[in-house]
């Protein structure tokens, strides 16, 4: 029963990502690349602010 709950949660996340990707007309790998780029850019911005 516990395993089903975990699967449902991960499936729910995938459904949200799927819906979001369809809304933006991108595939999931493009979404993950964009998120990685965004997080990287945000980290670089934070580092630049602290060095000044």
LUMFI-215010 format. One record per residue: residue number from 1; residue in one letter; x, y, z of N, C-alpha, C, O in turn. Coordinates in pm, 1 decimal. Each point is the difference from the previous one (the first is absolute). Layout:
! residues N
> pos code nxx nyy nzz caxx cayy cazz cxx cyy czz oxx oyy ozz
> NUM a X Y Z X Y Z X Y Z X Y Z
...
This chain:
! residues 52
> pos code nxx nyy nzz caxx cayy cazz cxx cyy czz oxx oyy ozz
> 1 x 82.1 -119.4 0.0 -82.1 119.4 0.0 86.6 125.9 0.0 -31.3 96.8 -69.3
> 2 x 138.7 -97.6 145.7 89.8 114.9 4.4 63.0 26.4 -137.5 12.7 115.1 -41.8
> 3 x 26.3 -221.7 -27.7 59.8 15.4 -131.7 -96.1 64.5 -99.6 42.1 78.0 -85.4
> 4 x -168.8 -109.7 96.0 -98.5 60.4 -89.6 -9.4 149.8 23.9 -15.3 76.9 -95.0
> 5 x 24.2 -34.6 219.5 -5.7 142.6 32.2 117.1 72.6 -63.4 -17.5 106.8 -58.7
> 6 x 135.7 -163.0 69.9 118.8 61.8 -57.5 -12.2 9.1 -151.4 32.1 103.1 -59.1
> 7 x -78.4 -210.7 -3.7 -17.1 0.7 -145.0 -101.8 105.2 -42.1 18.4 67.6 -101.2
> 8 x -124.8 -53.7 177.8 -102.5 97.7 -32.4 56.0 140.8 7.0 -31.0 83.3 -85.3
> 9 x 113.4 -55.3 186.1 58.3 133.4 12.0 91.4 30.9 -117.4 -8.0 108.5 -57.6
> 10 x 95.5 -203.1 21.2 90.6 25.1 -111.4 -77.6 8.5 -131.1 34.8 77.7 -88.8
> 11 x -140.1 -158.2 77.6 -83.0 4.9 -119.7 -69.2 135.3 -8.4 -12.0 57.4 -108.2
> 12 x -33.2 -6.9 221.8 -65.6 129.5 5.0 94.7 110.3 -46.3 -39.7 90.0 -74.1
> 13 x 165.0 -97.9 118.2 99.5 98.9 -42.1 20.4 -7.8 -150.8 5.5 102.4 -68.0
> 14 x 5.8 -225.3 16.0 17.9 -17.5 -143.3 -119.4 54.4 -77.4 17.4 59.4 -106.4
> 15 x -138.4 -78.8 158.4 -118.4 52.6 -66.7 2.2 152.2 -3.0 -37.2 61.0 -100.3
> 16 x 80.7 0.1 210.0 9.4 146.3 3.5 103.4 48.4 -100.3 -23.6 96.8 -72.2
> 17 x 138.2 -163.9 67.4 103.3 36.8 -96.5 -50.0 -19.8 -142.2 23.0 83.9 -87.1
> 18 x -91.6 -195.5 64.1 -55.8 -27.3 -132.3 -96.0 109.4 -43.0 8.2 50.5 -112.0
> 19 x -98.4 -14.3 200.7 -98.0 104.0 -30.1 69.7 132.0 -27.9 -35.2 70.8 -94.4
> 20 x 133.6 -37.9 176.1 73.9 124.1 -16.6 74.2 1.9 -133.0 0.6 100.8 -70.6
> 21 x 62.5 -214.2 37.3 72.8 -10.1 -126.8 -94.0 15.3 -119.1 33.2 66.8 -98.0
> 22 x -148.6 -128.0 106.7 -97.2 13.2 -108.7 -45.7 144.8 -12.5 -18.4 50.7 -110.7
> 23 x 0.2 15.5 224.3 -42.6 139.9 0.6 104.0 88.4 -68.7 -35.1 90.3 -76.0
> 24 x 163.7 -116.6 102.9 107.2 78.9 -60.4 43.5 -53.1 -135.7 80.1 62.7 -69.4
> 25 x -133.3 -178.8 31.8 35.4 -65.4 -125.2 149.2 -35.3 -5.2 67.0 23.3 -100.6
> 26 x -16.1 -80.3 211.5 137.7 -48.8 6.1 -1.8 -143.3 50.3 -99.1 -44.7 57.6
> 27 x 208.7 -27.4 -79.2 5.5 -134.4 58.3 67.4 7.6 136.9 59.3 101.9 35.4
> 28 x -69.1 -210.0 40.4 47.6 2.2 138.1 150.4 21.9 10.0 46.2 66.4 92.8
> 29 x 30.4 -120.5 -185.8 145.2 20.0 7.2 34.2 147.6 -19.3 92.8 50.9 63.0
> 30 x -168.3 19.1 -150.9 22.1 143.1 -17.4 -32.3 75.6 128.8 70.4 94.0 37.0
> 31 x -176.4 -135.5 30.4 -37.4 63.3 126.0 110.7 -18.4 103.0 37.4 95.4 68.1
> 32 x 15.4 -216.7 -56.1 104.9 -26.5 98.8 128.0 77.3 -32.5 68.0 48.1 90.6
> 33 x -35.2 -36.2 -219.6 117.3 78.9 -39.6 -21.2 147.1 34.6 91.4 66.9 48.3
> 34 x -210.9 -17.6 -73.0 -30.8 140.1 30.9 6.1 25.3 150.4 51.9 102.8 43.6
> 35 x -103.6 -194.4 34.6 4.9 14.8 145.5 144.4 -3.4 49.8 36.8 77.3 88.5
> 36 x 43.9 -164.9 -143.8 140.8 -8.8 39.1 70.9 131.2 -34.4 77.7 51.5 80.4
> 37 x -104.3 2.2 -198.8 59.3 126.8 -40.6 -44.2 111.3 94.3 81.7 82.1 41.9
> 38 x -208.9 -78.9 -8.7 -53.8 103.2 89.2 66.6 -6.8 137.8 42.6 102.2 53.7
> 39 x -33.9 -221.9 2.7 61.3 -13.8 132.1 147.9 39.1 -4.0 50.9 62.1 93.3
> 40 x 16.5 -98.4 -200.3 139.9 36.6 -16.3 14.9 151.9 -9.6 88.4 58.6 62.6
> 41 x -174.2 3.4 -140.3 4.6 145.2 -15.1 -27.0 70.0 132.8 65.6 98.9 32.6
> 42 x -160.2 -148.9 42.8 -31.5 59.4 129.7 117.8 -14.1 96.1 29.5 93.0 75.1
> 43 x 37.7 -207.4 -76.3 116.3 -19.3 86.4 112.4 94.9 -40.1 66.0 57.7 86.4
> 44 x -43.8 -41.1 -215.4 105.0 92.0 -48.4 -33.0 142.8 38.9 89.9 76.5 34.9
> 45 x -215.6 -39.3 -40.1 -41.9 134.1 37.4 28.2 24.3 148.3 49.8 106.0 38.1
> 46 x -81.6 -203.7 43.6 23.6 11.9 144.5 149.7 11.6 28.3 39.8 78.8 85.8
> 47 x 43.4 -155.0 -155.4 143.5 4.2 20.9 56.9 135.7 -42.6 89.1 53.7 65.8
> 48 x -140.4 1.1 -175.2 46.2 129.3 -48.8 -33.9 108.9 101.0 82.0 88.5 24.5
> 49 x -198.6 -93.2 33.4 -40.5 100.3 98.2 89.9 -2.0 122.8 33.3 105.3 54.4
> 50 x 6.3 -224.5 -10.6 80.7 -10.1 121.5 145.0 41.2 -24.5 68.3 40.6 94.0
> 51 x -19.4 -50.0 -218.3 139.1 34.7 -26.9 20.2 149.8 -9.6 110.6 48.2 24.6
> 52 x -212.7 26.1 -59.0 15.8 145.1 -17.5 20.0 67.7 128.1 15.0 122.2 3.5
